[in-house]
Amino acid sequence: MNGMKTTMLLATLTALFMALGYTLGGSGGAVIALLAAAGMNLFTFWNADKIVLRMHDAREVDAQSAPDFYNLVRDLAQRAQLPMPRVYIIDQDAPNAFATGRNPQNAAVAATSGLLATLSRDEVAGVMAHELGHVQNRDTLIMTMVATIAGAISMLANFGLFFRGGDRESGHANMIASLMAVVVAPFAAMIVQMAISRTREYGADRAGAEISGDPHALASALAKIAGQAQRIPNPVAERNPAAAQLYIVPTHVSELFSTHPATEKRIAALQDMAAQMGAPAMTSAARASALSPAAPPPRRRSALDPHGR
């Protein structure tokens, strides 16, 4: 059902792109828009992960360069019965993480050094399990494709505002069509993009809680990340606002225009899930790690902090 809904929403975005092309260039414009949408989807299919990782200056790590973090992701991938993804660290203070790749066999997960330094081991496990949930649900490719088409609709609409032609007999109709192209189409694309992403964030939260076995840890991580995401600058998101939708918690975006549900609602859903699983609420200091035999003593920084801060 979720896959069918996503397919319908993607088809709606493509139809909007074609309608905008028709408004600006007639039947020829619609054909060009369809070909452009197909070309963008094909390019994104093969290159989405490379584009995103290069955008963030992410560096790949392995069992030798970041053993704690790499082994944690490996254990979670085994629990989820997924191929081992490539693992990256982004040298950035803002705590966040994302997943990318066209399928589970070509997936990559990344976390910022700020996230590894801020969260406990259990919380990092919850976050990375959430990202593996996106991989498991095949969200990463879909969301990148949606963002690409939605961005193209907005760009084409802005282009049409300045270059649309017409004659005096159809001037009024052209004015209305231009208004529709510039205002309605980008807004509709934004709504469809948000609908897809919000649905899938709830799905990834649920999958992540199941993979890690600890909904409370993911809920705690979301609260910590949200508290700092609006306070610590994220240079990549500031340069490329579309990148905000990739993160587990978007940065500097109002709830109305966010591609993610409100963090409070996600935490409430995870708490409900924990109650259904019979998991008692515990503090992070008392919670035993889902991936280690015993709980580590309370400490001021994460054991996964790659820089030892």
Solvent accessible surface area in square Angstrom, and as a share of the most:
residue,aa,sasa,rsa
1,M,197,0.88
2,N,64,0.33
3,G,45,0.43
4,M,124,0.56
5,K,90,0.38
6,T,7,0.04
7,T,88,0.51
8,M,124,0.55
9,L,32,0.16
10,L,25,0.13
11,A,60,0.46
12,T,61,0.35
13,L,0,0.00
14,T,30,0.18
15,A,57,0.44
16,L,37,0.19
17,F,10,0.04
18,M,59,0.27
19,A,55,0.43
20,L,5,0.02
21,G,5,0.04
22,Y,130,0.50
23,T,37,0.22
24,L,41,0.20
25,G,45,0.44
26,G,29,0.28
27,S,81,0.52
28,G,40,0.39
29,G,12,0.12
30,A,16,0.12
31,V,85,0.49
32,I,117,0.60
33,A,4,0.03
34,L,78,0.39
35,L,119,0.59
36,A,41,0.32
37,A,1,0.01
38,A,57,0.44
39,G,39,0.37
40,M,45,0.20
41,N,34,0.17
42,L,116,0.58
43,F,121,0.50
44,T,6,0.04
45,F,67,0.28
46,W,128,0.45
47,N,40,0.20
48,A,3,0.02
49,D,9,0.05
50,K,100,0.43
51,I,68,0.35
52,V,7,0.04
53,L,13,0.06
54,R,166,0.61
55,M,54,0.24
56,H,7,0.03
57,D,116,0.60
58,A,21,0.16
59,R,94,0.34
60,E,101,0.45
61,V,6,0.03
62,D,64,0.33
63,A,36,0.28
64,Q,153,0.68
65,S,76,0.49
66,A,13,0.10
67,P,64,0.40
68,D,72,0.37
69,F,3,0.01
70,Y,46,0.18
71,N,46,0.24
72,L,0,0.00
73,V,0,0.00
74,R,92,0.34
75,D,38,0.19
76,L,0,0.00
77,A,2,0.02
78,Q,120,0.53
79,R,120,0.44
80,A,9,0.07
81,Q,167,0.74
82,L,25,0.12
83,P,60,0.38
84,M,71,0.32
85,P,6,0.04
86,R,83,0.30
87,V,1,0.01
88,Y,19,0.07
89,I,1,0.00
90,I,5,0.03
91,D,86,0.45
92,Q,21,0.09
93,D,88,0.46
94,A,1,0.01
95,P,0,0.00
96,N,1,0.00
97,A,1,0.01
98,F,2,0.01
99,A,8,0.06
100,T,3,0.02
101,G,1,0.01
102,R,51,0.19
103,N,35,0.18
104,P,11,0.07
105,Q,121,0.54
106,N,48,0.25
107,A,4,0.03
108,A,0,0.00
109,V,0,0.00
110,A,0,0.00
111,A,0,0.00
112,T,5,0.03
113,S,3,0.02
114,G,3,0.03
115,L,0,0.00
116,L,0,0.00
117,A,19,0.15
118,T,49,0.29
119,L,1,0.01
120,S,35,0.23
121,R,51,0.19
122,D,11,0.06
123,E,0,0.00
124,V,0,0.00
125,A,3,0.02
126,G,0,0.00
127,V,0,0.00
128,M,0,0.00
129,A,0,0.00
130,H,0,0.00
131,E,1,0.01
132,L,1,0.01
133,G,0,0.00
134,H,18,0.08
135,V,5,0.03
136,Q,74,0.33
137,N,58,0.30
138,R,133,0.49
139,D,2,0.01
140,T,17,0.10
141,L,24,0.12
142,I,35,0.18
143,M,18,0.08
144,T,21,0.12
145,M,28,0.12
146,V,0,0.00
147,A,20,0.15
148,T,43,0.25
149,I,0,0.00
150,A,7,0.06
151,G,40,0.38
152,A,8,0.06
153,I,0,0.00
154,S,40,0.26
155,M,135,0.60
156,L,47,0.23
157,A,0,0.00
158,N,83,0.43
159,F,116,0.48
160,G,2,0.02
161,L,97,0.48
162,F,154,0.64
163,F,140,0.58
164,R,70,0.25
165,G,60,0.57
166,G,63,0.60
167,D,89,0.46
168,R,240,0.88
169,E,175,0.78
170,S,41,0.27
171,G,32,0.30
172,H,128,0.57
173,A,60,0.47
174,N,25,0.13
175,M,119,0.53
176,I,84,0.43
177,A,23,0.18
178,S,23,0.15
179,L,111,0.55
180,M,103,0.46
181,A,3,0.02
182,V,33,0.19
183,V,81,0.46
184,V,67,0.39
185,A,9,0.07
186,P,24,0.15
187,F,110,0.46
188,A,28,0.21
189,A,1,0.01
190,M,49,0.22
191,I,76,0.39
192,V,14,0.08
193,Q,26,0.12
194,M,18,0.08
195,A,36,0.28
196,I,2,0.01
197,S,2,0.02
198,R,73,0.27
199,T,46,0.27
200,R,13,0.05
201,E,9,0.04
202,Y,85,0.32
203,G,29,0.28
204,A,0,0.00
205,D,6,0.03
206,R,117,0.43
207,A,9,0.07
208,G,0,0.00
209,A,0,0.00
210,E,105,0.47
211,I,14,0.07
212,S,2,0.01
213,G,39,0.38
214,D,19,0.10
215,P,0,0.00
216,H,30,0.13
217,A,1,0.01
218,L,0,0.00
219,A,6,0.05
220,S,30,0.19
221,A,0,0.00
222,L,0,0.00
223,A,53,0.41
224,K,75,0.32
225,I,0,0.00
226,A,26,0.20
227,G,51,0.49
228,Q,37,0.16
229,A,1,0.00
230,Q,91,0.41
231,R,164,0.60
232,I,30,0.15
233,P,87,0.55
234,N,1,0.00
235,P,61,0.38
236,V,6,0.04
237,A,10,0.08
238,E,110,0.50
239,R,149,0.54
240,N,54,0.28
241,P,102,0.64
242,A,69,0.53
243,A,4,0.03
244,A,6,0.05
245,Q,17,0.08
246,L,33,0.16
247,Y,6,0.02
248,I,1,0.00
249,V,5,0.03
250,P,14,0.09
251,T,4,0.02
252,H,94,0.42
253,V,53,0.30
254,S,66,0.43
255,E,99,0.44
256,L,128,0.64
257,F,103,0.43
258,S,7,0.05
259,T,18,0.10
260,H,3,0.01
261,P,11,0.07
262,A,16,0.13
263,T,22,0.13
264,E,129,0.58
265,K,118,0.50
266,R,1,0.01
267,I,32,0.16
268,A,46,0.36
269,A,45,0.35
270,L,2,0.01
271,Q,93,0.41
272,D,86,0.45
273,M,7,0.03
274,A,1,0.00
275,A,77,0.59
276,Q,139,0.62
277,M,91,0.40
278,G,62,0.59
279,A,30,0.24
280,P,90,0.57
281,A,85,0.66
282,M,89,0.40
283,T,92,0.54
284,S,52,0.33
285,A,61,0.48
286,A,69,0.53
287,R,11,0.04
288,A,56,0.44
289,S,10,0.06
290,A,34,0.26
291,L,31,0.15
292,S,32,0.21
293,P,146,0.92
294,A,69,0.53
295,A,46,0.35
296,P,65,0.41
297,P,104,0.66
298,P,109,0.68
299,R,130,0.47
300,R,247,0.90
301,R,91,0.33
302,S,4,0.02
303,A,43,0.33
304,L,8,0.04
305,D,12,0.06
306,P,50,0.32
307,H,97,0.43
308,G,44,0.43
309,R,122,0.45
